[in-house]
Each structure stands twice: as C-alpha cells, then as structure tokens.
C-alpha cells in the first residue's frame, strides 16, 4: 500500500547539471516534483532550474529567445502603427507657432499649455494663441477659443488676448474681440 503513495519523481533531461535536481541533492530535498521542466509537470507555472557552473537549460534558453523576439516584434508593430498623420500635424502646428513668433511676437517663457498664459506675448501686452487649421482655406473662428485666450491674457496680466489662425495656405489671421480692438487703437493713438 505504501508503494502506491510513493510516486517516482523524475528529473528533466538536464537534471544532472541542476542544483535542485533529485539527482544531485536527493529525493527529499530535490524540487523536481514541483518544477515545470520535469516530465509530466508542464501544467505547473514555476521552475526551479539552477545550473551548476553556469549550465544552461535548453527549454529556458528557447523561451528567452522567443520572449526577446516577441518584444522586438511588438516594438516594430508599435512603430509601424504609429499615426504618421498625427505626427505630421503636430509638427505643422509647431512650425505655425514658430512662424507667428518670427513674424510679430516674442514667446512667453512658459508654454500656454503648462501655465495657461497663451502661446505668445506681443508688445508686452497682448497674449496670442496660435490655432492651426490645415484643412481650411478660409479661417473659422471658435468663440470659445477666443474667450479662452482672453482669460489666459487676464491670468498673464496682459491687456487682452487674440487668436492667430493659420490656414492651409499658411496665411496667418489675427482675430480679436471688438472691445479689445478699441483698446488697441486707443493705445496706438496715445503712442502716436
């Protein structure tokens, strides 16, 4: 009856070069019974392979190679699936802002996204926010964006805010509220 309870524990084919094998440390200490590399243990999750003097297990080596290949394939797929049109659009937006800077203004120290003060500061008193409309020949004004740049201007301590809308033809159009235009004209008259 005792013979039925004792199960023969067989090491894997690399058992002679493993520190945890029943061949090297004996039946009581050996971990082959709970190692997934041993025969009939494929459904187990863990392995206890520990090579003597740097010995390698071919199954573990193969798994490592496959994991590296999968990782490389995943990186390649990620690169291939990258949205090139979005990347191009972002580059165009950066160029549009730099063109606006070059033409009429100096940049704020911090970008409008991080400190909510618009993209640019013109003449130390007008906050400008550049909007790129690459699919439009004629600019379309979003009044919500105009209100937002006005609020950004107040936060930054500027007189008022305006939008610079850059179209598909690379035409930059400055849009401001009527009352802000009146302030600009009165400032211009006072200085002239």
C-alpha positions as CSV (number, residue, x, y, z in Angstrom):
1,X,0.0,0.0,0.0
2,X,2.9,2.4,0.8
3,X,4.2,1.8,-2.7
4,X,1.1,3.4,-4.2
5,X,1.6,6.7,-2.3
6,X,5.3,7.0,-3.3
7,X,5.5,8.4,-6.7
8,X,8.6,8.2,-8.8
9,X,10.0,11.7,-9.2
10,X,11.8,12.0,-12.5
11,X,14.2,14.9,-13.2
12,X,14.2,16.7,-16.6
13,X,16.8,15.8,-19.2
14,X,19.2,18.4,-17.7
15,X,18.8,17.1,-14.1
16,X,22.5,16.1,-13.8
17,X,23.5,19.7,-14.1
18,X,20.8,21.3,-11.9
19,X,21.5,22.2,-8.2
20,X,17.8,21.5,-7.3
21,X,17.6,18.1,-9.1
22,X,16.8,14.9,-7.3
23,X,19.9,13.5,-9.0
24,X,22.2,16.0,-7.2
25,X,20.6,16.6,-3.8
26,X,18.4,13.6,-3.3
27,X,14.7,12.8,-3.2
28,X,13.9,14.6,0.0
29,X,15.4,18.0,-0.9
30,X,15.1,17.9,-4.7
31,X,12.5,20.2,-6.3
32,X,11.8,18.2,-9.5
33,X,8.3,17.3,-8.3
34,X,7.2,21.0,-8.4
35,X,9.3,22.1,-11.4
36,X,7.5,22.6,-14.7
37,X,10.6,21.5,-16.6
38,X,10.4,17.9,-15.2
39,X,8.4,15.3,-17.2
40,X,4.6,15.4,-16.7
41,X,4.8,18.8,-14.9
42,X,4.0,21.0,-18.0
43,X,0.9,22.4,-16.3
44,X,2.9,24.0,-13.4
45,X,3.9,27.6,-13.5
46,X,7.3,27.8,-11.7
47,X,10.6,26.2,-12.5
48,X,13.5,25.6,-10.1
49,X,16.3,25.2,-12.5
50,X,19.6,26.4,-11.2
51,X,22.6,25.4,-13.4
52,X,25.8,24.1,-11.9
53,X,28.8,26.0,-13.1
54,X,26.8,28.2,-15.5
55,X,25.0,25.3,-17.2
56,X,22.0,26.4,-19.3
57,X,18.7,24.6,-19.8
58,X,17.7,24.5,-23.5
59,X,14.0,25.0,-22.8
60,X,14.6,28.1,-20.7
61,X,17.1,29.4,-23.4
62,X,14.4,28.9,-26.1
63,X,11.8,30.7,-24.0
64,X,14.2,33.6,-23.5
65,X,14.9,33.8,-27.3
66,X,11.1,33.7,-28.0
67,X,10.4,36.4,-25.4
68,X,13.2,38.7,-27.0
69,X,11.8,38.1,-30.4
70,X,8.2,38.9,-29.3
71,X,9.4,42.1,-27.6
72,X,11.2,43.1,-30.8
73,X,8.1,42.3,-32.9
74,X,5.9,44.4,-30.5
75,X,8.3,47.4,-30.8
76,X,8.3,47.1,-34.6
77,X,4.5,46.9,-34.7
78,X,4.2,49.9,-32.4
79,X,6.5,51.8,-34.7
80,X,4.5,50.7,-37.8
81,X,1.2,51.5,-36.2
82,X,2.2,55.0,-35.2
83,X,-0.2,57.6,-36.5
84,X,2.1,59.4,-39.1
85,X,-0.7,61.9,-39.9
86,X,-1.0,63.0,-36.3
87,X,2.8,63.3,-36.0
88,X,2.9,65.4,-39.2
89,X,0.0,67.6,-37.9
90,X,1.8,68.2,-34.6
91,X,5.0,69.2,-36.5
92,X,2.9,71.6,-38.6
93,X,1.4,73.1,-35.5
94,X,4.9,73.8,-34.0
95,X,6.0,75.3,-37.3
96,X,2.9,77.5,-37.4
97,X,3.6,78.8,-33.9
98,X,7.3,79.5,-34.8
99,X,6.2,81.4,-37.9
100,X,3.9,83.6,-35.8
101,X,6.7,84.2,-33.4
102,X,9.1,85.1,-36.1
103,X,6.7,87.5,-37.8
104,X,5.3,89.6,-34.9
105,X,6.0,88.5,-31.4
106,X,8.2,87.1,-28.7
107,X,7.3,83.9,-27.0
108,X,6.2,83.6,-23.4
109,X,8.6,82.0,-21.1
110,X,6.2,79.1,-20.4
111,X,4.1,77.4,-23.0
112,X,0.3,78.2,-22.9
113,X,-0.4,74.5,-22.0
114,X,1.5,74.5,-18.8
115,X,0.9,78.0,-17.3
116,X,-2.3,78.9,-19.2
117,X,-0.9,82.2,-20.4
118,X,-1.3,81.7,-24.2
119,X,1.4,80.7,-26.7
120,X,2.9,84.2,-27.3
121,X,3.2,87.7,-25.9
122,X,3.2,90.6,-28.3
123,X,4.4,94.1,-27.4
124,X,4.4,93.1,-23.7
125,X,0.6,93.5,-23.5
126,X,-1.2,91.2,-26.0
127,X,-1.5,87.4,-25.5
128,X,-1.7,85.5,-28.7
129,X,-2.7,81.8,-29.1
130,X,-1.9,80.1,-32.5
131,X,-4.5,77.7,-33.9
132,X,-3.6,75.6,-37.0
133,X,-6.4,74.9,-39.4
134,X,-4.7,72.8,-42.1
135,X,-7.8,71.6,-43.8
136,X,-9.4,75.0,-44.3
137,X,-8.7,77.6,-47.0
138,X,-10.7,80.2,-45.0
139,X,-10.2,80.6,-41.3
140,X,-13.1,79.6,-38.9
141,X,-13.3,81.4,-35.6
142,X,-14.2,79.4,-32.5
143,X,-15.6,81.9,-30.0
144,X,-14.9,79.6,-27.1
145,X,-11.2,79.6,-28.1
146,X,-11.3,83.4,-28.3
147,X,-12.8,83.6,-24.8
148,X,-10.2,81.2,-23.5
149,X,-7.3,83.3,-24.8
150,X,-8.9,86.3,-23.2
151,X,-9.0,84.6,-19.9
152,X,-5.4,83.4,-20.4
153,X,-4.4,87.1,-21.1
154,X,-6.0,88.2,-17.8
155,X,-4.2,85.5,-15.9
156,X,-0.9,86.6,-17.5
157,X,-1.5,90.3,-16.8
158,X,-1.8,91.3,-20.4
159,X,-4.3,93.9,-21.8
160,X,-6.2,91.3,-23.9
161,X,-5.9,88.1,-25.9
162,X,-6.2,87.3,-29.6
163,X,-6.1,84.3,-31.8
164,X,-3.7,83.7,-34.7
165,X,-5.4,81.3,-37.1
166,X,-3.0,79.8,-39.6
167,X,-4.8,78.2,-42.6
168,X,-3.8,75.5,-45.1
169,X,-2.2,78.2,-47.4
170,X,0.0,79.3,-44.4
171,X,-1.9,82.6,-44.1
172,X,-2.0,83.9,-40.5
173,X,-5.1,85.8,-39.5
174,X,-5.3,87.7,-36.1
175,X,-8.8,87.6,-34.5
176,X,-9.8,89.7,-31.5
177,X,-12.9,91.0,-29.9
178,X,-14.3,94.4,-30.9
179,X,-13.7,95.9,-27.5
180,X,-10.1,94.6,-27.5
181,X,-9.6,96.2,-30.9
182,X,-10.8,99.5,-29.5
183,X,-8.3,99.2,-26.7
184,X,-5.5,98.5,-29.2
185,X,-6.5,101.5,-31.4
186,X,-6.6,103.8,-28.3
187,X,-3.2,102.6,-27.2
188,X,-1.9,103.2,-30.7
189,X,-3.4,106.8,-30.8
190,X,-1.8,107.6,-27.4
191,X,1.6,106.4,-28.5
192,X,1.4,108.2,-31.9
